[in-house]
Amino acid sequence: MRLLFSTLFYIIIVPCILAQNQNVPGAGNALAAEISGKSKMVQSAYRFLQEQARSIHDPALRKQTLDAISDPQDCIRHRALLSDADKDRILHALIAAGLLAAHDDAAFPGGLKAGVFPAVIHDGSQCPLPPQSFSSAPGSYFGGHHSYPGGLALHEAFNETAAHDLARNYQHRYGSVSMDHDIVIAAPIWHDWAKIFVFQWNQDGAEFPELEFGGDRSKTGGHHILGLAETMKRGFSPALVITQACAHSAPSQDNEFKVVNWLRAAAIIAQIDPVEKGYLMRDSHENFRLPALRKSGELNLQDTNLLLEYTIHNLSDSDFVFTAPAAKTADEILRQLAPEFGFNPADTANYNNRFRNPVLSNLTAERLVMIYSAQGMQGIKKAIPRPAP
């Protein structure tokens, strides 16, 4: 059944995605906002994130974090006053550094420029703006985890709670461990922030695809690197930015090079010197390494300079272990049930915009799978509201 679903996904959905124009803001962004605005689960998660942002102690970091998820007029700093020539120069620098693959230009819709610089409002101006609200963005690519309107808020709310619980567990099990509360709270929010313009909504209810880059053995989703570029451009502390960079891989166990490459790529996009700003250092062989922060540099160790916050943030972003397969299962369930609710999955726009996306936004793929495992298809039928006549 999973093989059949995968085949159907690429035959039916992917051509619809690739047909969209990614050089302008998504034509389905407004409808996604309308759908997520009616979801109690999404709005509850969104309010929780705002409360978390308000708990940040540092006034400047608190304001910028809250504005980033709440204020539609909050500027995207790393895109300010960026001309096409600037974008070309940045792309060439990424390719020269081995952090972007030139051959992806022909394969990605709109080319590398659309992947590294997704469409925003007032592009190139002093204050480029997000093309959709934080609360309407999905949590990943179409068909991936939390890929429904408002999925980003639910994903981040889960990660915030996980980070808080992990921090408390370390304190409880290992004694009074020193941790930065602001970093534990802010890192999960900023890590996925860039999904508001990376994963925009098409008119047919599908999403923009995401470009992966960051090095041959360290490719990662573009949102991860673009979010780092933004926090670098805002001048956030090395401890916070490096913690943010650890979401997709902790720098321990020979994985430091991945985090280093993501920080290098972000610095090129932000047009800053990562060594001068303290985000990276060079060792005796002139290799980029993570800097020693706080007291960790007193012994001049050759191993990774590791802060506990790095590990907490990395572990807190691991809910995809359940949510990614749950998304695929939920999509398959909805496709099978759609005819009983008056929808044809082959009628892509109608199916996505009026059935799939509203159902997932209101119930979530995760809840559907839990209902399915306990009550089967009958339980799912009862959980999905019937459309109004």
C-alpha positions, 0 to 999 in steps of 0.5 A, a space after each residue: 500500500 505504501 509503494 502504491 501511495 508513493 507512486 501516486 504521490 509523484 504521478 499526481 502531486 509533483 507535476 502540480 507542484 512543478 508547474 507553479 511559478 516560484 518567482 512570485 508569492 504563492 497564489 494560495 497563501 491567502 486561502 491557507 491563512 483562512 483555513 488555519 485561522 479556523 483551526 482551534 488546534 493551530 490557533 492554540 499552538 500559535 498562542 503558545 508560541 507567542 507566550 513562549 516568545 514573551 518569556 524571553 528575558 533579553 528585551 531585544 531578543 524577545 521583541 525580535 522573536 515575537 515580531 518575527 512570528 506575529 508582525 506581518 510588517 517585520 522585515 526580512 533582514 538578510 533580503 534587504 536591498 538585495 539586487 539581482 546582481 547581489 543574488 548572483 554574486 552570493 550564488 557564485 560564492 556558495 558554488 565556489 565554496 562547495 556549498 551549492 551544487 551548480 547542476 541543481 539550477 536546471 533541476 529546481 523550479 525557477 533555478 537556484 535563485 528561486 531556491 536560495 531567494 524564495 519570493 517575498 513581498 517588496 523584494 529588493 526593498 529596504 524592508 522585504 516582507 513575508 509572503 504569508 503569516 507564520 500561522 498559515 505556513 506548513 511544517 515541511 514539504 507537501 506530503 511531509 510532516 505537518 504539511 498543512 496550513 498551520 502545521 508550522 505552528 504545531 510543529 514548533 509548539 511541540 518542539 518548544 515543549 520538548 526543549 523545555 522538558 529536555 532542559 528540565 530533565 537535564 537539570 533534574 538528572 545531572 544537578 544544577 546545570 547551567 543553561 541559557 533559558 533564552 536560547 532554549 526558547 528562541 532556537 526552536 522558533 528561529 530554526 523553522 522561521 524561514 518556512 514562511 517563505 520557503 514553503 508557500 502555498 500554490 493555487 492548487 493547495 500544494 506547496 513550493 518545493 524546497 531546495 537542499 544545499 549546504 555541502 556535498 555530505 551536509 545537504 539540508 533543507 534551505 529553510 535551515 540555512 536561510 533562518 541562520 542567515 537571518 539571525 546572523 544578519 540580526 546580530 544574534 549571539 554566537 551561542 544562539 545562532 550555533 544552537 539554532 544550527 544544531 537542529 538538523 545535526 549535533 556537532 558531536 560524533 564527527 558531525 561538526 563539519 555539517 554545522 560548520 558548513 551550514 554556518 558558512 553558507 548562512 554567512 555568505 547569504 547574510 554577507 558577513 564574516 562568520 569568524 569576525 562575528 564569532 560564529 566560527 573560528 579557524 584552527 591551526 590548520 586554517 580549517 573552520 571550526 566551532 568557536 569555544 564559548 563561555 569557559 569551554 576554551 580554557 583547556 584549548 581542547 581539540 574536540 568539538 566545543 560543545 554546549 548543552 543547548 546544542 544537544 537540547 535543540 537537536 533532540 527537540 527537533 526529532 518529532 519527525 520520527 513519528 510525524 513524517 510517517 504519520 503524514 504519509 499514512 494520513 494522506 493515504 487514508 484521506 485519499 481512500 475516504 475522499 469519495 465518501 465525502 464527495 471529493 475526487 483526489 484527481 481533482 487536485 485543487 478542489 481536493 487539496 483546498 476543500 478537503 485534505 488541507 482543511 481536515 489536516 489543519 483541524 485534526 492534524 495528521 498525527 491525531 488521524 493516525 492515532 485515531 486510526 490505530 485505535 479505532 480504524 477507518 470507522 473512527 476516522 469517518 466519525 472524526 472528519 466533519 461532513 461538508 455542509 450541503 
